[in-house]
């Protein structure tokens, strides 16, 4: 089945640690996105990538980093510079010729 | 830049009664508009989308929405609520470049037995 796979579903981070959230898609989509969702709020864009080896900052990129070495993969690293990282993180993708964005199941990150 | 406002943070209905979730948008260009549904601890699932074709759009699970340019609205409706409709609903607007999709804050729908 085609889709977007995020892992892990739940992740705990200690203060000062970097953690990486995985996002893999087998939909052959060109564009991929990372969003952050806080309780009771909408989604905010962290980073997006339209093609391999290229990505742009979204509205809240500070404290995060990404890479796009393969079309299928768009991992997000939450660095120690992100002071309030506890949130639900959603990965999404879209075909360049289309305008519908598809989402993964999300990953919960909690700082302990 | 485009923006979207969901007018109700929480809507509560009884099972079998109509559902109305309200969304107003702002856009400088002809927008594409979407409604997504999110169940607890899950990703977002597309309900329906408007992309400058028919103004009345039918989606999955009996939902539909009407694009009204004069009112800059894209309200989501369903004739009869089901318990399984209880979830968070997001209205989304995007413009021509499609990389700048703006999400509303969400409306939580509660369905009472």
Interface residues (C-beta under 8 A of the other chain):
Chain A: X4 X6 X31 X35 X40 X41 X42 X43 X44 X45 X48 X50 X56 X88 X90 X92 X94 X99 X100 X101 X102 X103 X104 X105 X106 X108
Chain B: X9 X32 X34 X36 X41 X42 X43 X44 X45 X46 X49 X51 X90 X94 X98 X99 X101 X103 X104 X105 X106
